[in-house]
Amino acid sequence: MALTLGKFLYFDIIVDMNKKLLLDEYFKENKLMQLATVEDGRPWLCNLYFVTDENNNIYWLSTRTRRHSKEILSNPAAAITIVHDSENKQALQITGNAYEVPLDDAERVDKLYRAKFGNKSMLTEILSDTSDRLAYWVVKPETIAFWDEVNFPDTPKQVFK
């Protein structure tokens, strides 16, 4: 029995490693995501450019006065979709909680953002002391699901653990 369990655990580790590599590919090759937030039971959807870190946290840049930013400040529940290839039906569906990135972590996130997009640093504006300033935001995923008919043709919905 223990040997069988060991084989299943080994198989699960290999499968999750392959999903991690695929997830990294999706994150690297895509720049645009759709973010859903909610207020008073009413959903809101917007498009944003994103970066990720080694922990699969998803970051974007937005002012604190945008509707999605205000909604996050009052209710952190969020969902993200990243379409990798619409023709071949490949996408990610992510749920989690969203937060404004603390100012002491803004420099690290700014480096990630500049590495992907080549933009100038936004730290001066982010660190300014105004209520309508730019801020980095993050979703810390609770669930990440693939819908991928190319890599998983028999069961396209795959959950990444």
GUNUVEX-484409 format. One line per 3 residues: number of its first residue (from 1); for each residue x, z, y of N, C-alpha, C, CB. Coordinates in nm, 3 decimals, m for minus. Each point is the difference from the previous one (the first is absolute). Glycine has a CB too. Layout:
GUNUVEX-484409
NUM) X/Z/Y/X/Z/Y/X/Z/Y/X/Z/Y; ...
end
This chain:
GUNUVEX-484409
1) 0.083/0.000/m0.119/m0.083/0.000/0.119/0.087/0.000/0.125/m0.181/0.121/m0.125; 0.284/m0.037/0.129/0.086/0.007/0.118/0.071/m0.133/0.022/0.031/0.246/m0.037; 0.009/m0.313/m0.073/0.066/m0.130/0.012/m0.093/m0.102/0.062/0.142/0.054/m0.199
4) m0.267/m0.056/0.156/m0.098/m0.093/0.057/m0.020/0.028/0.149/m0.115/m0.017/m0.223; 0.100/0.144/0.256/m0.015/0.036/0.140/0.120/m0.047/0.080/m0.140/0.199/m0.065; 0.259/m0.180/0.008/0.122/m0.046/0.066/m0.001/m0.149/0.026/0.123/0.186/m0.109
7) m0.168/m0.264/0.012/m0.007/m0.145/0.018/m0.098/m0.036/0.110/0.057/m0.033/m0.241; m0.172/0.101/0.244/m0.098/m0.028/0.105/0.057/0.035/0.137/m0.187/0.042/m0.163; 0.255/0.071/0.172/0.059/0.038/0.128/0.104/m0.100/0.043/m0.043/0.240/m0.052
10) 0.127/m0.285/m0.041/0.102/m0.099/0.031/m0.065/m0.130/0.048/0.153/0.103/m0.172; m0.257/m0.148/0.102/m0.072/m0.121/0.039/m0.060/0.015/0.140/m0.050/m0.047/m0.242; m0.011/0.163/0.269/m0.059/0.025/0.131/0.105/m0.004/0.110/m0.177/0.139/m0.108
13) 0.295/m0.085/0.080/0.108/m0.001/0.099/0.043/m0.143/0.029/0.078/0.226/m0.079; m0.063/m0.308/m0.025/0.039/m0.140/0.019/m0.107/m0.075/0.080/0.131/0.006/m0.217; m0.257/0.012/0.182/m0.109/m0.066/0.071/m0.002/0.041/0.146/m0.134/m0.008/m0.212
16) 0.149/0.138/0.239/0.001/0.048/0.139/0.121/m0.052/0.076/m0.124/0.204/m0.073; 0.240/m0.217/0.007/0.118/m0.055/0.066/m0.026/m0.145/0.039/0.150/0.155/m0.131; m0.214/m0.232/0.043/m0.032/m0.139/0.031/m0.100/m0.008/0.115/0.044/m0.062/m0.239
19) m0.141/0.152/0.241/m0.096/0.003/0.111/0.069/0.039/0.129/m0.184/0.058/m0.159; 0.281/0.032/0.152/0.073/0.040/0.120/0.077/m0.119/0.056/0.020/0.236/m0.087; 0.044/m0.314/0.001/0.071/m0.119/0.046/m0.097/m0.100/0.063/0.172/0.034/m0.179
22) m0.287/m0.052/0.118/m0.101/m0.090/0.055/m0.053/0.052/0.133/m0.062/m0.070/m0.233; 0.038/0.200/0.241/m0.045/0.061/0.124/0.103/m0.021/0.111/m0.129/0.172/m0.131; 0.256/m0.151/0.101/0.106/m0.023/0.098/0.000/m0.145/0.047/0.137/0.181/m0.107
25) m0.161/m0.275/0.016/m0.007/m0.142/0.036/m0.117/m0.026/0.095/0.102/m0.061/m0.222; m0.218/0.115/0.190/m0.118/m0.015/0.088/0.031/0.052/0.139/m0.154/0.022/m0.199; 0.213/0.098/0.206/0.030/0.062/0.129/0.103/m0.082/0.078/m0.052/0.225/m0.098
28) 0.154/m0.274/0.029/0.107/m0.074/0.067/m0.048/m0.136/0.051/0.166/0.117/m0.147; m0.247/m0.185/0.068/m0.039/m0.138/0.033/m0.120/m0.009/0.095/0.089/m0.065/m0.221; m0.153/0.175/0.250/m0.118/m0.004/0.086/0.022/0.084/0.125/m0.146/m0.034/m0.200
31) 0.083/m0.009/0.307/0.014/0.068/0.128/m0.132/0.053/0.054/0.193/m0.147/0.047; m0.303/0.090/m0.090/m0.131/0.032/0.056/m0.085/0.075/m0.101/0.014/m0.203/0.147; m0.082/0.306/m0.097/m0.091/0.077/m0.085/m0.132/0.016/0.074/0.192/0.125/m0.110
34) m0.294/m0.089/0.035/m0.129/0.037/0.059/m0.015/0.150/m0.021/m0.105/m0.231/m0.043; 0.075/0.302/0.151/m0.018/0.145/m0.003/m0.146/0.031/0.025/0.237/0.039/0.079; m0.295/0.042/m0.166/m0.138/0.047/0.019/0.004/0.149/0.033/m0.091/m0.176/m0.160
37) 0.019/0.211/0.267/m0.018/0.139/0.038/m0.150/0.025/0.009/0.222/0.008/0.126; m0.258/0.117/m0.104/m0.143/0.032/0.005/m0.025/0.109/0.104/m0.027/m0.065/m0.243; m0.087/0.052/0.309/m0.045/0.105/0.093/m0.151/0.010/m0.010/0.196/m0.041/0.157
40) m0.244/0.162/m0.174/m0.144/0.024/m0.013/m0.063/m0.088/m0.107/m0.007/0.065/0.241; 0.079/m0.085/m0.351/m0.052/m0.079/m0.111/0.001/m0.150/0.023/m0.138/0.192/m0.053; 0.193/m0.237/0.164/0.004/m0.143/0.033/0.143/m0.052/m0.017/m0.195/0.027/0.161
43) 0.217/m0.129/m0.244/0.135/m0.052/m0.020/0.046/m0.090/0.114/m0.039/0.014/m0.246; 0.171/m0.023/0.259/0.063/m0.090/0.096/0.118/m0.065/m0.071/m0.072/0.142/0.202; 0.093/m0.271/m0.178/0.106/m0.075/m0.066/0.082/m0.072/0.105/m0.140/m0.028/m0.208
46) 0.273/0.033/0.193/0.087/m0.072/0.093/0.122/m0.052/m0.074/m0.079/0.144/0.192; 0.146/m0.240/m0.131/0.123/m0.058/m0.055/0.119/0.059/0.073/m0.120/m0.214/m0.060; 0.223/0.249/m0.015/0.120/0.059/0.057/0.124/m0.047/m0.076/m0.133/0.201/0.073
49) 0.245/m0.208/m0.003/0.128/m0.029/m0.065/0.059/0.131/m0.051/0.040/m0.202/0.149; 0.022/0.197/m0.266/0.042/0.124/m0.067/0.141/m0.007/m0.055/m0.236/0.041/m0.056; 0.292/0.076/0.032/0.124/0.018/m0.075/m0.024/0.115/m0.098/0.148/m0.085/0.194
52) m0.059/0.096/m0.291/m0.011/0.108/m0.099/0.136/0.068/m0.016/m0.186/m0.123/m0.121; 0.182/0.238/0.059/0.125/0.069/m0.034/0.011/0.013/m0.152/m0.005/0.127/0.219; 0.108/m0.060/m0.265/0.026/0.013/m0.144/m0.106/0.081/m0.073/0.242/m0.018/0.051
55) m0.324/0.092/0.021/m0.107/0.079/m0.061/m0.136/m0.071/0.007/0.126/0.206/0.061; m0.125/m0.333/m0.028/m0.122/m0.083/0.010/m0.091/0.042/0.115/0.014/m0.035/m0.245; 0.038/0.113/0.340/m0.077/0.029/0.119/m0.007/m0.127/0.085/0.069/0.246/m0.005
58) m0.181/m0.267/0.069/m0.023/m0.123/0.075/m0.013/0.035/0.149/m0.116/m0.109/m0.200; 0.199/0.044/0.283/0.008/0.032/0.142/m0.041/m0.119/0.084/0.183/0.164/m0.046; m0.237/m0.136/0.164/m0.030/m0.104/0.098/0.013/0.060/0.139/m0.155/m0.120/m0.161
61) 0.153/0.033/0.260/0.015/0.037/0.139/m0.130/m0.030/0.073/0.249/m0.044/m0.007; m0.299/0.141/0.080/m0.126/m0.020/0.072/m0.012/0.105/0.110/m0.109/m0.097/m0.206; 0.034/0.066/0.310/m0.021/0.100/0.104/m0.097/0.107/m0.049/0.044/m0.173/0.180
64) m0.035/0.287/m0.117/m0.088/0.112/m0.037/m0.143/m0.023/0.047/0.197/0.153/0.012; m0.220/m0.255/0.073/m0.134/m0.024/0.053/m0.079/m0.104/m0.080/0.089/0.059/0.223; m0.026/m0.121/m0.321/m0.072/m0.097/m0.084/m0.106/0.072/m0.083/0.204/m0.149/m0.010
67) m0.309/0.076/m0.023/m0.110/0.061/m0.074/0.048/0.061/m0.132/m0.157/m0.164/0.105; 0.238/0.088/m0.181/0.047/0.053/m0.129/0.087/0.125/0.020/m0.008/m0.233/m0.097; 0.085/0.237/0.204/0.084/0.118/0.026/m0.086/0.122/0.030/0.181/m0.149/0.088
70) m0.280/0.131/m0.003/m0.090/0.112/0.032/m0.072/0.049/m0.125/m0.031/m0.091/0.232; m0.013/m0.004/m0.315/m0.072/0.040/m0.122/0.091/0.076/m0.096/m0.149/m0.199/0.026; 0.275/0.159/m0.035/0.096/0.072/m0.086/0.020/0.142/0.050/0.115/m0.217/m0.055
73) m0.110/0.233/0.187/0.020/0.134/0.055/m0.116/0.094/m0.033/0.134/m0.101/0.183; m0.255/0.043/m0.202/m0.114/0.086/m0.033/m0.033/0.002/m0.149/m0.088/m0.048/0.227; 0.133/m0.054/m0.301/m0.027/m0.007/m0.144/0.112/m0.082/m0.065/m0.253/0.020/0.036
76) 0.344/0.043/m0.109/0.116/m0.072/m0.053/m0.028/m0.093/m0.119/0.130/0.192/0.078; m0.249/m0.190/m0.134/m0.030/m0.086/m0.116/0.015/m0.147/0.041/m0.159/0.174/m0.096; 0.233/m0.250/0.015/0.026/m0.140/0.033/0.016/m0.082/m0.129/0.111/0.068/0.216
79) m0.129/m0.198/m0.200/0.023/m0.094/m0.110/0.074/m0.120/0.056/m0.209/0.077/m0.125; 0.291/m0.138/0.041/0.080/m0.116/0.039/m0.015/m0.107/m0.106/0.165/0.146/0.125; m0.171/m0.269/m0.079/0.011/m0.115/m0.089/0.114/m0.087/0.051/m0.249/0.006/m0.057
82) 0.332/m0.049/m0.037/0.107/m0.095/0.031/m0.019/m0.118/m0.093/0.164/0.184/0.078; m0.195/m0.299/m0.021/m0.021/m0.120/m0.080/0.135/m0.068/m0.017/m0.240/m0.029/0.083; 0.284/0.019/m0.207/0.128/m0.063/m0.031/m0.016/m0.151/m0.015/0.075/0.211/m0.114
85) m0.176/m0.254/0.044/m0.026/m0.143/m0.022/m0.150/m0.017/m0.026/0.236/m0.041/m0.094; m0.308/m0.005/0.193/m0.146/m0.011/m0.015/m0.039/m0.108/m0.100/m0.026/0.079/0.235; 0.104/m0.185/m0.242/m0.033/m0.109/m0.094/0.012/0.045/m0.145/0.078/m0.165/0.170
88) 0.026/0.245/m0.199/0.022/0.048/m0.137/m0.057/0.139/m0.024/0.204/m0.139/m0.007; m0.278/0.189/0.103/m0.069/0.129/m0.011/0.097/0.114/m0.031/m0.205/m0.121/m0.078; 0.295/0.144/0.174/0.095/0.109/m0.010/m0.010/0.086/0.127/0.156/m0.139/m0.147
91) m0.186/0.266/0.130/m0.015/0.090/0.114/0.022/0.144/m0.043/m0.160/m0.161/0.108; 0.180/0.245/m0.008/0.008/0.145/m0.020/m0.120/0.065/0.067/0.253/m0.007/m0.012; m0.303/0.111/m0.051/m0.105/0.083/0.058/0.053/0.143/m0.004/m0.192/m0.158/m0.074
94) 0.198/0.220/0.192/0.066/0.129/0.013/m0.093/0.097/0.073/0.228/m0.111/0.003; m0.234/0.233/m0.052/m0.072/0.105/0.070/0.095/0.116/0.025/m0.220/m0.070/m0.105; 0.191/0.145/0.209/0.082/0.115/0.032/m0.042/0.059/0.132/0.189/m0.096/m0.130
97) m0.103/0.180/0.181/m0.024/0.060/0.131/0.099/m0.055/0.100/m0.089/0.209/m0.107; 0.042/m0.230/0.228/0.082/m0.055/0.108/0.029/0.108/0.103/m0.100/m0.230/m0.037; 0.218/0.219/0.096/0.043/0.097/0.100/0.087/m0.069/0.104/m0.010/0.185/m0.170
100) 0.017/m0.125/0.286/0.099/m0.042/0.098/0.135/0.053/m0.048/m0.170/m0.001/0.193; 0.271/m0.084/m0.187/0.134/0.041/m0.042/0.054/0.102/0.100/0.042/m0.226/m0.112; 0.007/0.340/0.065/0.057/0.099/0.092/0.117/m0.060/0.078/m0.071/0.186/m0.156
103) 0.088/m0.144/0.280/0.104/m0.056/0.086/0.139/0.017/m0.060/m0.144/0.048/0.196; 0.167/0.060/m0.272/0.133/0.019/m0.059/0.028/m0.095/m0.115/m0.015/0.237/0.067; m0.083/m0.315/m0.111/0.019/m0.101/m0.105/m0.011/m0.143/0.057/m0.092/0.163/m0.170
106) 0.065/m0.175/0.297/m0.023/m0.131/0.062/0.123/m0.090/m0.005/m0.167/0.107/0.149; 0.285/m0.051/m0.134/0.121/m0.082/m0.002/0.020/m0.067/m0.136/0.103/0.153/0.172; m0.125/m0.078/m0.280/0.013/m0.057/m0.135/m0.099/m0.114/m0.020/0.076/0.224/m0.088
109) m0.201/m0.203/0.129/m0.102/m0.103/m0.017/0.029/m0.120/0.090/m0.169/0.177/m0.059; 0.220/m0.152/0.179/0.037/m0.108/0.091/0.107/m0.090/m0.063/m0.057/0.147/0.197; 0.152/m0.088/m0.266/0.104/m0.078/m0.069/m0.061/m0.087/m0.110/0.168/0.180/0.050
112) m0.264/m0.126/m0.126/m0.068/m0.078/m0.103/m0.074/m0.119/0.063/m0.025/0.207/m0.143; m0.043/m0.179/0.252/m0.080/m0.102/0.068/0.090/m0.111/0.055/m0.173/0.175/0.060; 0.284/m0.137/0.005/0.092/m0.100/0.055/0.068/m0.080/m0.110/0.037/0.147/0.198
115) m0.007/m0.084/m0.312/0.064/m0.071/m0.111/m0.092/m0.110/m0.055/0.128/0.208/m0.058; m0.257/m0.183/0.055/m0.093/m0.100/m0.054/m0.038/m0.106/0.103/m0.088/0.175/m0.154; 0.067/m0.133/0.278/m0.052/m0.092/0.101/0.102/m0.044/0.105/m0.217/0.107/m0.037
118) 0.332/m0.041/0.043/0.101/m0.039/0.096/m0.037/0.030/0.145/0.065/m0.175/m0.159; m0.165/0.254/0.180/m0.044/0.033/0.135/0.098/0.095/0.067/m0.238/m0.033/m0.069; 0.226/0.042/0.200/0.077/0.101/0.072/m0.058/0.138/m0.032/0.057/m0.165/0.187
121) 0.022/0.265/m0.166/m0.045/0.136/m0.025/m0.114/0.037/0.094/0.229/0.063/m0.078; m0.327/0.007/0.024/m0.115/0.046/0.079/0.009/0.151/0.025/m0.141/m0.185/m0.096; 0.255/0.246/0.064/0.012/0.144/0.008/m0.024/0.056/0.139/0.159/m0.014/m0.185
124) m0.111/m0.053/0.288/m0.019/0.051/0.136/m0.148/0.018/0.030/0.211/m0.112/0.073; m0.290/0.010/m0.105/m0.143/0.009/0.025/m0.067/0.101/m0.094/0.002/m0.238/0.079; 0.041/0.243/m0.203/m0.058/0.093/m0.097/0.028/0.145/0.040/0.027/m0.172/m0.181
127) 0.091/0.196/0.234/0.038/0.136/0.037/m0.049/0.041/0.139/0.198/m0.026/m0.145; m0.263/m0.067/0.216/m0.052/0.034/0.133/m0.112/0.103/m0.014/0.060/m0.231/0.088; m0.080/0.305/0.016/m0.097/0.110/m0.005/m0.132/m0.043/0.064/0.188/0.167/0.007
130) m0.252/m0.269/m0.065/m0.129/m0.045/0.052/m0.101/m0.006/m0.114/0.113/m0.132/0.185; m0.237/0.154/m0.152/m0.103/0.002/m0.105/m0.030/m0.139/m0.055/m0.097/0.201/0.109; 0.128/m0.307/m0.032/m0.030/m0.135/m0.046/0.124/m0.072/m0.054/m0.185/m0.009/0.168
133) 0.288/0.084/m0.199/0.126/m0.059/m0.044/m0.012/m0.066/m0.137/0.120/0.173/0.132; m0.021/m0.257/m0.160/0.015/m0.055/m0.135/0.038/0.111/m0.095/0.067/m0.225/0.092; m0.103/0.207/m0.217/0.038/0.097/m0.102/0.017/m0.075/m0.132/m0.123/0.189/0.119
136) 0.208/m0.135/m0.204/0.004/m0.047/m0.138/m0.103/0.082/m0.078/0.247/m0.068/0.016; m0.310/0.002/m0.110/m0.103/0.060/m0.084/0.038/m0.024/m0.145/m0.180/m0.035/0.176; 0.129/0.117/m0.265/0.034/m0.012/m0.141/m0.122/0.027/m0.087/0.236/0.069/0.050
139) m0.246/m0.144/m0.159/m0.091/0.035/m0.108/0.087/0.044/m0.117/m0.182/m0.164/0.077; 0.154/0.283/m0.124/0.066/0.051/m0.120/m0.095/m0.027/m0.116/0.131/0.182/0.128; m0.099/m0.282/m0.211/m0.093/m0.041/m0.105/m0.031/0.108/m0.103/0.085/m0.227/0.033
142) m0.213/0.234/m0.067/m0.045/0.082/m0.112/m0.024/m0.090/m0.121/m0.105/0.168/0.157; 0.051/m0.287/m0.133/m0.015/m0.099/m0.107/0.050/m0.135/0.049/m0.199/0.125/m0.096; 0.265/m0.195/0.006/0.043/m0.138/0.025/m0.046/m0.080/m0.120/0.203/0.069/0.142
145) m0.285/m0.169/m0.117/m0.049/m0.085/m0.108/0.034/m0.146/0.029/m0.188/0.164/m0.048; 0.235/m0.231/m0.054/0.022/m0.144/0.009/m0.128/m0.070/m0.041/0.248/0.025/m0.050; m0.277/m0.137/0.114/m0.090/m0.100/m0.057/0.088/m0.123/m0.010/m0.222/0.098/0.098
148) 0.266/m0.130/m0.218/0.101/m0.103/m0.019/m0.030/m0.080/m0.126/0.171/0.142/0.119; m0.227/m0.260/m0.100/m0.036/m0.086/m0.113/0.118/m0.080/m0.052/m0.229/m0.013/0.092; 0.344/0.019/m0.023/0.120/m0.069/m0.047/0.078/0.088/m0.096/0.011/m0.129/0.216
151) 0.021/0.251/m0.173/0.081/0.090/m0.082/m0.079/0.078/m0.104/0.151/0.018/0.192; m0.282/m0.004/m0.169/m0.086/0.074/m0.093/m0.127/m0.081/m0.028/0.090/0.222/0.086; m0.077/m0.339/m0.148/m0.116/m0.090/m0.015/m0.114/0.058/m0.083/0.158/m0.186/0.021
154) m0.126/0.271/m0.119/m0.105/0.054/m0.086/m0.072/0.119/0.066/0.131/m0.075/m0.200; m0.060/0.151/0.277/m0.059/0.114/0.073/0.061/0.002/0.140/m0.036/0.134/m0.215; m0.019/m0.214/0.306/0.064/m0.015/0.131/0.006/0.128/0.084/m0.080/m0.232/m0.006
157) m0.012/0.325/m0.016/0.008/0.126/0.075/0.092/0.096/m0.073/m0.232/m0.032/0.091; 0.340/0.068/m0.025/0.100/0.090/m0.054/0.028/0.109/0.102/0.102/m0.185/m0.139; m0.105/0.309/0.096/0.030/0.112/0.090/0.147/0.036/m0.013/m0.236/0.087/m0.017
160) 0.303/m0.073/0.130/0.139/0.043/0.003/0.004/0.151/0.016/0.075/m0.220/0.098; m0.003/0.287/m0.184/0.006/0.148/0.005/0.121/0.044/0.080/m0.116/0.016/m0.222
end
